[in-house]
């Protein structure tokens, strides 16, 4: 059965709801398959350190509150510098990209 989309003829705006989501595997050498409109970090604890390259090429490492959607245009999430609730942890955070 085909689903109706009454908004199919409208232009996509940055403030529109997301059409896609995917779990991100942090990778130092490869970009995401699509430039994100937002990301969310999930996992154990309250915060996660995420190293990412933004749309304009700037690379930043931010301490992000988990289970919160951040409107970052992310091109790459780096494995090096991305951690769970503790920068000394040995497991990466779970990251979801939306676009």
Secondary structure as GFF3:
##gff-version 3
##sequence-region A 1 99
A	DSSP	beta_strand	21	24	.	.	.	ID=ss1
A	DSSP	beta_strand	38	42	.	.	.	ID=ss2
A	DSSP	beta_strand	47	54	.	.	.	ID=ss3
A	DSSP	beta_strand	59	65	.	.	.	ID=ss4
A	DSSP	beta_strand	69	70	.	.	.	ID=ss5
A	DSSP	beta_strand	74	77	.	.	.	ID=ss6
A	DSSP	beta_strand	94	98	.	.	.	ID=ss7
###
